[in-house]
Amino acid sequence: MHITIKQLADKNKQMKFYNRTEELALLEQIRKRSNKTAQMTVLIGRRRIGKTKLILKSLENKVYLYFFVARKSEQLLCYEFTEEIKKQLKIPVFGTISEFREVFALLMEYAKTNPLNLIIDEFQEFANINPAIYSEMQKIWDLNKENAKINLIVSGSIYSLMKKIFENSKEALFGRATERIYLKPFTIETLKQIIKENNPAYSKKDLLAFYILTGGVHKYVELFTDKKALSFNEMLNELFHPNAYLLNEGKNILIEEFGKEYAVYFSILSLIASSKTARNEIESILERNIGGYLDRLENEYGIIKKIRPIFSKQGSRTVKYKIEDNFLNFWFRFVYRNQSAIEIENFDSIKSIVKTDFDTFSGRFLKKYFTEKLSSSKKYDLIGNYWERGNKNEIDIIAVNKKDKKALIAEVKLNKKKISIDLLKAKSEKLVQNLKGYDIEYKGFSIEDM
C-alpha cells in the first residue's frame, strides 16, 4: 500500500504527541549535520512503537520525501516514488524509472546542491523485492556521500532483518549508518501522564492494566486513548469483541519474523507467558530440544531475555526466560491460548478468565514496573532479582549502588498487607553475603505505591 503525505498527516491528528524529547533532539542534530555531510540514520523498533510518527514529528514544517516500501514490484514502487519526488521537490523526472538504484542516484545528485530529508519506511522489505538494492545503494552512497547534503532516515520493524542489514559485516550496508536509534516503549512516567490526562479518575488497577496491555507501545496507547477505554473493564471490552484490532496482533507482528516454523516459536512463547520459564519445563511439555529456538528468540529476534539470579556467574545454569514485551505476554497468555473461544466469539468467557487470573498474572508486571521505576531514578548501578535452586528464597528486586555501598532489597505484592519485611530478611540471608559492608534497606512495594 502506498501511503500519501495526507494520510500520514490525518493519522497524526489523533493522540497528542508525548515525550520522545531525547530522540527528537538527536534527530534534529542529525538533520543539521546533514547540511554539511551526508547522514544515514537507522531507526529500529518493533511494529506499532511509533517510528513513523517520531520521524514525521522531527521533520514537522520541513520539506521531506516519504517512501513506504510495500511488497509490490520494483517498477510500481519506482513509479510511486518518482510521483512523490515531482510533487514534493517540484523537479521534473524524465522518462520511466523502473529500478530503485536510479531513484536513489537521482536523489543523491539532487542533494549535492539542495539539502534533502529522505525517509524510507519498512526498509527491510527491499529484501523481498530485490535484494540487490542494498549493494546498489551502498555503491551510490559511497561515491556521493562526501558532497551530498542528505538526511537519510531508514526505518524498519523486523528486528532480525534490520540488524542483519546494518550489523552483519558480510552485508553491503554494514558500517554505512552514521547513527542508530533503537526506539523503546514509552516510560512508566509517560504512561502515568497519559492516563492521568485522559482519565483523571483512574485507579491503580487501571494504571497497571494500561501498563500491561500497552507495554508503552505507541499504537496500543493511542488505541485505548482514542477510544476512551482507560479503565480495566473498558480495556478488556476494547480487546475482546468481534473484529477487535488486537485479537490477531501477535500473529500480525511475529509470523513474518518466524516464517514457516512460527508454530514452534508460538508454543514456546505461550508457555513462557504461562510461567513455564525454565528450558527443561518447556522441553518436557513440547517433547523436543528447543535450545536453538530460545537462542534465536533472544539474540536474533530480541523477544525474550535470559535472566539469572543477581551475583550469579555468567555460566550459571540457573536460568529463566521472560518475554520482554508486556503486550505479547498478555496476548500469548490470554488470546493465543483461547483461540477456540475467540473463533466462536465467546468473548464474555475470555473476559471472565482474564478477570479471574489477572491478579496472579499481573504480579510479575508489578515487579517489572518497580524495577523500571528504580532504574529511571539513576540511583543504582545494578538491579536484578534473586532465587536459589528449586526457586527457593525468591526475592523480587535487588538494587545496588556500588559507589555509596547501599543496597535495596524489596518484596513486591499487589496487596500491601501480604508483605512481610521479617520474612524478606529471612529469605535474604544467603544473598546478603554478597553485600558485606553495604547499608541494606528492606522495603515492600504494592500497587498502592505505583
Residue, then its C-alpha position, 0 to 999 in steps of 0.5 A: m500500500h502506498i501511503t500519501i503525505k495526507q494520510l500520514a498527516d490525518k493519522n497524526k491528528q489523533m493522540k497528542f504527541y508525548n515525550r520522545t524529547e531525547e530522540l527528537a533532539l538527536l534527530e534534529q542534530i542529525r538533520k543539521r549535520s546533514n547540511k554539511t555531510a551526508q547522514m544515514t540514520v537507522l531507526i529500529g523498533r518493533r511494529r506499532i512503537g511509533k517510528t513513523k510518527l517520531i520521524l514525521k514529528s522531527l521533520e514537522n514544517k520541513v520539506y521531506l520525501y516519504f517512501f513506504v516500501a510495500r511488497k509490490s514490484e520494483q517498477l510500481l514502487c519506482y513509479e510511486f516514488t518518482e510521483e512523490i519526488k515531482k510533487q514534493l521537490k517540484i523537479p521534473v523526472f524524465g522518462t520511466i524509472s523502473e529500478f530503485r538504484e536510479v531513484f536513489a542516484l537521482l536523489m543523491e545528485y539532487a542533494k549535492t546542491n539542495p539539502l534533502n530529508l529522505i525517509i524510507d519506511e519498512f526498509q527491510e522489505f527491499a529484501n523481498i523485492n530485490p535484494a540487490i538494492y542494498s549493494e546498489m545503494q551502498k555503491i551510490w552512497d559511497l561515491n556521493k556521500e562526501n558532497a551530498k547534503i542528505n538526511l537519510i532516515v531508514s526505518g524498519s520493524i523486523y528486528s532480525l532483518m534490520k540488524k542483519i542489514f546494518e550489523n552483519s559485516k558480510e552485508a553491503l550496508f554494514g558500517r554505512a549508518t552514521e547513527r542508530i536509534y533503537l526506539k523503546p516503549f514509552t516510560i512508566e512516567t509517560l504512561k502515568q501522564i497519559i492516563k492521568e490526562n485522559n482519565p483523571a479518575y483512574s485507579k491503580k488497577d487501571l494504571l497497571a492494566f494500561y501498563i500491561l496491555t500497552g507495554g508503552v507501545h505507541k499504537y496500543v496507547e493511542l488505541f485505548t486513548d482514542k477510544k476512551a477505554l482507560s479503565f480495566n473493564e473498558m480495556l478488556n471490552e476494547l480487546f475482546h469483541p468481534n473484529a477487535y484490532l488486537l485479537n490477531e496482533g501477535k500473529n500480525i507482528l511475529i509470523e513474518e519474523f518466524g516464517k514457516e516454523y512460527a508454530v514452534y516459536f508460538s508454543i514456546l512463547s505461550l508457555i513462557a507467558s504461562s510461567k513455564t520459564a525454565r528450558n527443561e519445563i518447556e522441553s518436557i511439555l513440547e517433547r523436543n530440544i528447543g535450545g536453538y529456538l530460545d537462542r534465536l528468540e533472544n539474540e536474533y529476534g530480541i523477544i525474550k531475555k535470559i535472566r539469572p539470579i543477581f551475583s550469579k556467574q555468567g555460566s550459571r545454569t540457573v536460568k529463566y526466560k521472560i518475554e520482554d514485551n508486556f503486550l505479547n505476554f498478555w496476548f500469548r497468555f490470554v488470546y493465543r491460548n483461547q483461540s477456540a473461544i475467540e473463533i466462536e466469539n465467546f468473548d464474555s468467557i475470555k473476559s471472565i478468565v482474564k478477570t479471574d487470573f489477572d491478579t496472579f498474572s499481573g504480579r510479575f508486571l508489578k515487579k517489572y514496573f518497580t524495577e523500571k521505576l528504580s532504574s529511571s531514578k539513576k540511583y543504582d548501578l545494578i538491579g536484578n532479582y534473586w532465587e536459589r535452586g528449586n526457586k527457593n528464597e525468591i526475592d523480587i528486586i535487588a538494587v545496588n549502588k556500588k559507589d555509596k555501598k547501599a543496597l535495596i532489597a524489596e518484596v513486591k505484592l499487589n496487596k500491601k498487607k501480604i508483605s512481610i519485611d521479617l520474612l524478606k530478611a529471612k529469605s535474604e540471608k544467603l544473598v546478603q553475603n554478597l553485600k558485606g559492608y553495604d547499608i541494606e534497606y528492606k522495603g515492600f512495594s504494592i500497587e498502592d505505591m505505583 
